[in-house]
Amino acid sequence: MMKPRPATGRLLFPLAALAVILADQLSKAMALAAWSGTVGPQARFGPFCALLVRNTGVAFGLGQSRPALIVVITLAGAVATLGAAGVGLRVRGRGAALGLGLIAGGATGNGADRMIRSPGPLRGAVIDWITLDARGPVFNLADVALLTGTLLTAALLLRRTSRAAERDVALPAPGAGAPDTSAPGTAPDPVALSLPPCAPRPDRRPDPPPPPSREPSPSARPRSAPSPSAPSRSAPSPSPGSAPAAPPPPPPAPGSPAPRGTPRSP
């Protein structure tokens, strides 16, 4: 079973506008019936005062001495109402739909008075019957809806603008990864901004150098003494084909006569 979908702006906008129109026209009809179409005595309802006034100006009784300006404002209000209706039927946000619905309903309620009431079309008097003070401005429910819808729509627009500005600040600007090494008050280097950021160095220590070898070098080795049996390097080697040299005579034995040609020792 599918869950019911929540109400969107396409439904909330016409409901808000229709509620404002019905409440405004019904309250005006009750005021006309109570005061018989003329300025009558005041009636107090808590902080409010009820005073029937036929307003030939704009909201809150302004501009009554300029009928031509009222005609222009009435036509502009009709165009604005159609624009609000076109936008309100497409929005999905509940706050925006409610604000535009209040504006469209209030403008339609006062516009109906301009068209159907005396002294004639586009110049008809708007019925006002609410006032906070007998000497203050007099207004109706359509004026209240217009003011409330305008304030609500303006607040939503400001909120959306501030959120968009926060998102723009949070996003990094192009080229922000490169550090700005320029001096204060000078333009950044475009070459430095175009370079990609340096990659982080790996967390690895360099390998230690190898230990020195304990084996002495050939130049530091001690020279060994030649063995007695090793032939001398200075002795010439016999050439091939020559007779071998005679071995030296053995030493004479003690007590034996010396050979001839050998000098005797004294």
Helices and strands as residue ranges (DSSP letters): H 9-35, E 43-45, E 48-55, G 59-61, H 67-88, H 94-116, E 126-131, E 138-139, H 141-170, H 190-194, G 218-220
